[in-house]
């Protein structure tokens, strides 16, 4: 009697292993890739506060994780650069994360991951640029952009 139960157990394990394989094609994977929005060189900067901000480069996209309070209104974000860089080596460019909370007075802690396209940014100041990303509330975050 033990032999058939062992055989059934082996069959169930092998069946579960074959059904766990990922069946996504490359097109489906690409569809889930984050959209890198362009940064702005002019426009009104909204200064609704953030609780925390983290930033890092992913390829030529600047990934920003913004944490804020809200939950009742849709929040809008833009990355704004005034076109200036320091004359230091490497040059430093200050980018401001504009945050419009649309009058949201709710207090739920929210977090959004934003991607901004910095392709071509290196043509402005060289192969390596230190980016200082600022926002209303948290201390600025420094990220190094390296031209690919």
Secondary structure, 3 states (H helix, E strand, C coil): CHHHHHHHHHHHHHHHHHHCCCCCCHHHHHHCCCCCEECECCCCCCECCCCEEEEEEECCEEEEEEEEEECCCCCEEEEEECCCCCCCCCEEEEEEEEEECCCCCCCEEEEEEEEEECCCCHHHHCCEEEEEEECCCCCCEEEEEECC
